[in-house]
Amino acid sequence: MSVQLVWLRNDLRIEDNSALIQALNQTEEKGPCVAIYIATPKQWRAHDDAPIKIDFWRRNLIELHSSLKTLGVPLHYFQVATYAEVPQLIQNIIKSWHVDSLHCNAEYPLNEKNRDDAVEALCKEYDISYRCYQDQCLLPPDFVLTGEGNPFKVFTPYAKKTKLILESAGPIKSYGLNIKTVKNEYSIDFPVLDEQLELNKIDWPKVEVWWDQQWPAGEREAHKRLKSFVSSQIQNYKSARDIPALNGTSSLSAYLASGVISVRSCWEAAGSEGLDESARTWRNELLWRDFYKYVMFHYPHVCMHQAWNSNYDNIPWRENHEDFQRWCDGETGFPLIDSAMKQLIETGWMHNRLRMVVAMFLSKNLLLDWRWGERWFMQNLIDGDFSANNGGWQWSASTGTDAAPYFRIFNPIRQSERFDSKGEFIKSYIPALNLENERSVHDPAKLKTSYFDPLIDLKFSRERALTVFKEFKGA
Ligand SMILES: Cc1cc2nc3c(=O)[nH]c(=O)nc-3n(C[C@H](O)[C@H](O)[C@H](O)COP(=O)(O)OP(=O)(O)OC[C@H]3O[C@@H](n4cnc5c(N)ncnc54)[C@H](O)[C@@H]3O)c2cc1C
């Protein structure tokens, strides 16, 4: 009897999981479906994957293991150090388990693509059917092109075309298979391989208790968040999404980044016809997620630590590690920046408005390399996603797509007055500033409490950044 192997990566769910559904669809004809997960701890470290995110994978695998069990699909765990060892491992599995076909969902970062190319070549050599599905985005990245057949370089026309296609496509959760009705009942004893482990024997990072409380794992939790957001918050999203003190966004990013919920489920949950402006704004954010994957797919040099716009490759960033450390630790003296950096450390997540504010402060005011900040985010975010993070950093540093106006710089004091007008967010992370009033809490020069000296003069640093960026703009 031959086996259909489903290789799970960052698609840790059963609902609307293309690879799993396609494999299950063929069990009657081709044989049982068996799932595998390959841990690669050295690769995780090389990719700066945050311990909180890796632990989230572990906890989601536990949930997934039991939901796969209800479908009769066993899930086996393996561990190798890096992606380089994955093809050899897959070869061993193919040989020992009589694999007929290998199903997986495409991943777009360069290292993942190279790994998958090697696995595809191997499958060819062994005459195994290799089925890699376009599952991560609303539309596959090679599907949306300009009239001349080129990839878009700017979000707005890309989003317009994508929306047109999606809106004429009807329901997008595909495959028409009610997964709950599938049964995959076979009893086979698979030979145990050397790299095979129990889940708890994998080299997981050391766990902190609050991770689980703050970010419960599992598809049920992801759908609960989606349902609650769509039923009571989405109508206020347009105005609430910029206020960090409010719970105005979906908090689904960790679940989307690890594939615990599909982006199609989110898109469809926002509604069908006659969406109001708030729901459309939320869908637009889902399109930003797609867009940055699209940028990574079409411009893979962004995966090699290069600026999307090569004009900016040689900016003379300052090599000041002390300033960087104060930014990381939330000790810059600017209350909004500091509270945002504390939110990252204390929750593994940061509000989108604040991600932009702190990223611009680092790359413009401090003139520190945006890649340092990108790395710090990856090392700490539970939703760390290469494409969204790189895209967000390059957008903020004006080295990426959508760089117009050519010089974009937020003033952290004005941002604070505008988006945290009463200082509620600031005070929730810096209780030492509790006695400040709504006029004094934003500005280091007005604080009555003894606090960190401001790291930089805003006017001077703004002008310095303008001069540098102007020089490289037309380089
Ligand atoms: C410097 C910087 C770094 C970022 N790094 C990441 C990252 O590593 N991982 C990540 O998922 N998002 C990243 N973002 C985007 C955004 O900040 C988060 O997706 C958002 O804050 C998550 O909160 P939410 O789930 O409540 O979002 P919602 O506002 O509810 O949005 C719904 C979903 O849309 C997607 N989304 C929203 N905004 C963006 C955006 N600007 N770009 C791409 N996708 C978006 C996310 O998947 C999000 O869960 C970054 C933004 C910046 C400016």
The ligand as an SDF file (V2000), in Angstrom:
LIG
                    3D

 53 58  0  0  0  0  0  0  0  0999 V2000
    8.1030   47.6340   10.8530 C   0  0  0  0  0  0  0  0  0  0  0  0
    6.9390   46.6860   10.7320 C   0  0  0  0  0  0  0  0  0  0  0  0
    7.1400   45.3270   10.9520 C   0  0  0  0  0  0  0  0  0  0  0  0
    6.0670   44.4340   10.8410 C   0  0  0  0  0  0  0  0  0  0  0  0
    6.2970   43.0840   11.0450 N   0  0  0  0  0  0  0  0  0  0  0  0
    5.2850   42.2050   10.8880 C   0  0  0  0  0  0  0  0  0  0  0  0
    5.5030   40.8070   11.0530 C   0  0  0  0  0  0  0  0  0  0  0  0
    6.6250   40.3400   11.3140 O   0  0  0  0  0  0  0  0  0  0  0  0
    4.4300   39.9700   10.9220 N   0  0  0  0  0  0  0  0  0  0  0  0
    3.1800   40.4330   10.6110 C   0  0  0  0  0  0  0  0  0  0  0  0
    2.2490   39.6330   10.5000 O   0  0  0  0  0  0  0  0  0  0  0  0
    2.9530   41.7500   10.4230 N   0  0  0  0  0  0  0  0  0  0  0  0
    3.9680   42.6470   10.5600 C   0  0  0  0  0  0  0  0  0  0  0  0
    3.7180   43.9810   10.3850 N   0  0  0  0  0  0  0  0  0  0  0  0
    2.3740   44.4100    9.9630 C   0  0  0  0  0  0  0  0  0  0  0  0
    1.3800   44.7520   11.0860 C   0  0  0  0  0  0  0  0  0  0  0  0
    1.9730   45.6180   12.0070 O   0  0  0  0  0  0  0  0  0  0  0  0
    0.8320   43.5380   11.8100 C   0  0  0  0  0  0  0  0  0  0  0  0
    0.4020   42.5660   10.8840 O   0  0  0  0  0  0  0  0  0  0  0  0
   -0.3730   43.9060   12.6850 C   0  0  0  0  0  0  0  0  0  0  0  0
    0.0160   44.8460   13.6470 O   0  0  0  0  0  0  0  0  0  0  0  0
   -0.9340   42.6850   13.3530 C   0  0  0  0  0  0  0  0  0  0  0  0
   -1.9930   42.9870   14.1940 O   0  0  0  0  0  0  0  0  0  0  0  0
   -3.4700   42.4350   13.8910 P   0  0  0  0  0  0  0  0  0  0  0  0
   -3.4060   40.9790   13.6420 O   0  0  0  0  0  0  0  0  0  0  0  0
   -4.3350   42.8980   14.9890 O   0  0  0  0  0  0  0  0  0  0  0  0
   -3.7830   43.1870   12.5280 O   0  0  0  0  0  0  0  0  0  0  0  0
   -5.1270   43.6700   11.8170 P   0  0  0  0  0  0  0  0  0  0  0  0
   -5.0690   45.1530   11.7470 O   0  0  0  0  0  0  0  0  0  0  0  0
   -6.3400   43.0600   12.3800 O   0  0  0  0  0  0  0  0  0  0  0  0
   -4.9050   43.1490   10.3240 O   0  0  0  0  0  0  0  0  0  0  0  0
   -5.3040   41.8300    9.9100 C   0  0  0  0  0  0  0  0  0  0  0  0
   -4.1390   41.0770    9.3320 C   0  0  0  0  0  0  0  0  0  0  0  0
   -3.6660   41.7240    8.1570 O   0  0  0  0  0  0  0  0  0  0  0  0
   -2.2470   41.5650    8.0660 C   0  0  0  0  0  0  0  0  0  0  0  0
   -1.6360   42.8900    8.0910 N   0  0  0  0  0  0  0  0  0  0  0  0
   -2.1120   44.0010    8.6840 C   0  0  0  0  0  0  0  0  0  0  0  0
   -1.3170   45.0520    8.4340 N   0  0  0  0  0  0  0  0  0  0  0  0
   -0.2990   44.5950    7.6730 C   0  0  0  0  0  0  0  0  0  0  0  0
    0.8530   45.1980    7.0890 C   0  0  0  0  0  0  0  0  0  0  0  0
    1.1130   46.4960    7.2240 N   0  0  0  0  0  0  0  0  0  0  0  0
    1.6910   44.4300    6.3870 N   0  0  0  0  0  0  0  0  0  0  0  0
    1.4550   43.1110    6.2130 C   0  0  0  0  0  0  0  0  0  0  0  0
    0.3810   42.4840    6.7380 N   0  0  0  0  0  0  0  0  0  0  0  0
   -0.4840   43.2070    7.4590 C   0  0  0  0  0  0  0  0  0  0  0  0
   -1.8060   40.7420    9.2740 C   0  0  0  0  0  0  0  0  0  0  0  0
   -1.7350   39.3950    8.8940 O   0  0  0  0  0  0  0  0  0  0  0  0
   -2.9320   40.9910   10.2620 C   0  0  0  0  0  0  0  0  0  0  0  0
   -3.0970   39.9560   11.2030 O   0  0  0  0  0  0  0  0  0  0  0  0
    4.7840   44.9070   10.4850 C   0  0  0  0  0  0  0  0  0  0  0  0
    4.5990   46.2780   10.2720 C   0  0  0  0  0  0  0  0  0  0  0  0
    5.6630   47.1580   10.3900 C   0  0  0  0  0  0  0  0  0  0  0  0
    5.4350   48.6140   10.1500 C   0  0  0  0  0  0  0  0  0  0  0  0
  1  2  1  0
  2  3  1  0
  2 52  2  0
  3  4  2  0
  4  5  1  0
  4 50  1  0
  5  6  2  0
  6  7  1  0
  6 13  1  0
  7  8  2  0
  7  9  1  0
  9 10  1  0
 10 11  2  0
 10 12  1  0
 12 13  2  0
 13 14  1  0
 14 15  1  0
 14 50  1  0
 15 16  1  0
 16 17  1  0
 16 18  1  0
 18 19  1  0
 18 20  1  0
 20 21  1  0
 20 22  1  0
 22 23  1  0
 23 24  1  0
 24 25  2  0
 24 26  1  0
 24 27  1  0
 27 28  1  0
 28 29  2  0
 28 30  1  0
 28 31  1  0
 31 32  1  0
 32 33  1  0
 33 34  1  0
 33 48  1  0
 34 35  1  0
 35 36  1  0
 35 46  1  0
 36 37  1  0
 36 45  1  0
 37 38  2  0
 38 39  1  0
 39 40  1  0
 39 45  2  0
 40 41  1  0
 40 42  2  0
 42 43  1  0
 43 44  2  0
 44 45  1  0
 46 47  1  0
 46 48  1  0
 48 49  1  0
 50 51  2  0
 51 52  1  0
 52 53  1  0
M  END
$$$$
